[in-house]
Amino acid sequence: MLIDFRELFPKYRVKFNGVLHIGGNVGEEAEVYREIGIEKQIWIEANPEIFLILKGNISNNPQATAYNFCIGDEEGREVTFNVSNNGSQSSSILPLGTHSEEHPDVYYVKAIEMEMRRIDKLGLDLTGYDLLNVDLQGADLLALKGMGDIIAQFKGVYIEVNKSELYVGCALIEDIDYYLGAYGFERVETRWARNKTWGDSFYIKG
């Protein structure tokens, strides 16, 4: 995460009860969430191997659960999940775009055929969950669309954004602004990776 939650949330005087984290990788933010009082955590990770690591990393929190799903906007669509060589951090269902120029040392090493799932079709009990974190390497807007109206229950959204097509066909920051704006969210903070066209943004429901 480019913006530390321990500084971000107090700055905007917001407090959250539970987090839905889509694109969890190994769960590096898990202990930070607990440090700021967010014990209720639902994690979703597409890569089956990374998912097993994630499960182990959150096993000390009885209020944390992890699921192995490839999230998007079309329920049941067959997709190719491309696994990257950097600990799967750049893995995506989209081909690499300008990512290959900004990070020439990162490339895909294998592909996994998966079934795309929508959040609103998973039957998750999201009662009390009010923070959404999305980090899907270019497929972030697809995940938002796959939430349907469930997104309206969240008070804050932390999401990766792009100024260029880091991944071929990915949404740009203005697309995220427009979509979340329709649900009453306002972007209040953005931090770009140094000399890169990708970053993280934080949105609060007005």
PETA-V759146 format. One record per residue. N is the residue number from 1. RES is the residue in one letter. OMEGA is omega as a letter, one per 30 degrees, with the letter a starting at -180 (none if undefined). NEAR is the number of other C-alpha atoms within 10 Angstrom. Layout:
BEGIN
N:RES:OMEGA:NEAR + N:RES:OMEGA:NEAR
END
This chain:
BEGIN
1:M:a:14 + 2:L:l:12 + 3:I:a:17 + 4:D:a:10 + 5:F:a:17 + 6:R:l:12 + 7:E:a:9 + 8:L:a:13 + 9:F:l:16 + 10:P:a:11 + 11:K:a:9 + 12:Y:l:11 + 13:R:l:7 + 14:V:l:11 + 15:K:a:15 + 16:F:a:20 + 17:N:a:16 + 18:G:a:23 + 19:V:l:25 + 20:L:a:23 + 21:H:a:24 + 22:I:a:26 + 23:G:a:28 + 24:G:a:27 + 25:N:a:26 + 26:V:l:22 + 27:G:a:22 + 28:E:a:13 + 29:E:a:16 + 30:A:a:21 + 31:E:l:16 + 32:V:l:15 + 33:Y:a:19 + 34:R:a:13 + 35:E:a:12 + 36:I:l:15 + 37:G:l:13 + 38:I:a:20 + 39:E:a:20 + 40:K:a:20 + 41:Q:l:23 + 42:I:a:21 + 43:W:l:25 + 44:I:a:23 + 45:E:a:26 + 46:A:a:26 + 47:N:a:22 + 48:P:a:14 + 49:E:l:13 + 50:I:l:18 + 51:F:l:23 + 52:L:l:16 + 53:I:l:14 + 54:L:a:24 + 55:K:l:19 + 56:G:a:12 + 57:N:l:15 + 58:I:a:21 + 59:S:l:13 + 60:N:l:10 + 61:N:a:14 + 62:P:a:10 + 63:Q:l:13 + 64:A:a:19 + 65:T:l:16 + 66:A:l:22 + 67:Y:a:17 + 68:N:l:19 + 69:F:l:22 + 70:C:a:27 + 71:I:l:27 + 72:G:a:25 + 73:D:a:21 + 74:E:a:16 + 75:E:l:16 + 76:G:a:12 + 77:R:l:13 + 78:E:a:13 + 79:V:l:16 + 80:T:l:18 + 81:F:a:22 + 82:N:a:22 + 83:V:a:21 + 84:S:a:18 + 85:N:a:15 + 86:N:a:13 + 87:G:l:11 + 88:S:a:19 + 89:Q:a:18 + 90:S:a:22 + 91:S:a:28 + 92:S:l:24 + 93:I:a:25 + 94:L:l:19 + 95:P:l:19 + 96:L:l:24 + 97:G:l:16 + 98:T:l:16 + 99:H:a:21 + 100:S:l:14 + 101:E:a:12 + 102:E:a:14 + 103:H:a:12 + 104:P:l:9 + 105:D:a:10 + 106:V:a:18 + 107:Y:l:18 + 108:Y:a:17 + 109:V:l:12 + 110:K:a:12 + 111:A:l:15 + 112:I:l:14 + 113:E:a:12 + 114:M:l:18 + 115:E:l:18 + 116:M:l:22 + 117:R:l:20 + 118:R:l:23 + 119:I:a:25 + 120:D:l:16 + 121:K:a:11 + 122:L:a:11 + 123:G:l:8 + 124:L:l:9 + 125:D:a:8 + 126:L:l:16 + 127:T:l:9 + 128:G:l:13 + 129:Y:a:19 + 130:D:l:19 + 131:L:l:22 + 132:L:l:23 + 133:N:a:19 + 134:V:l:22 + 135:D:a:23 + 136:L:l:28 + 137:Q:l:21 + 138:G:a:28 + 139:A:a:22 + 140:D:a:25 + 141:L:l:24 + 142:L:l:17 + 143:A:l:23 + 144:L:a:23 + 145:K:a:19 + 146:G:l:22 + 147:M:a:18 + 148:G:a:14 + 149:D:l:11 + 150:I:a:13 + 151:I:a:20 + 152:A:a:15 + 153:Q:a:16 + 154:F:l:21 + 155:K:a:19 + 156:G:l:24 + 157:V:l:24 + 158:Y:a:22 + 159:I:l:23 + 160:E:a:27 + 161:V:a:31 + 162:N:l:23 + 163:K:l:15 + 164:S:a:18 + 165:E:l:17 + 166:L:l:26 + 167:Y:a:21 + 168:V:l:15 + 169:G:a:14 + 170:C:l:23 + 171:A:l:20 + 172:L:a:20 + 173:I:l:20 + 174:E:l:12 + 175:D:l:14 + 176:I:l:19 + 177:D:a:16 + 178:Y:a:13 + 179:Y:a:14 + 180:L:l:22 + 181:G:l:16 + 182:A:l:10 + 183:Y:l:15 + 184:G:l:14 + 185:F:l:21 + 186:E:l:18 + 187:R:a:18 + 188:V:a:10 + 189:E:l:14 + 190:T:l:17 + 191:R:a:15 + 192:W:l:17 + 193:A:a:10 + 194:R:l:8 + 195:N:l:7 + 196:K:l:16 + 197:T:l:17 + 198:W:a:23 + 199:G:l:19 + 200:D:l:20 + 201:S:l:23 + 202:F:a:23 + 203:Y:l:21 + 204:I:l:20 + 205:K:a:16 + 206:G:none:11
END
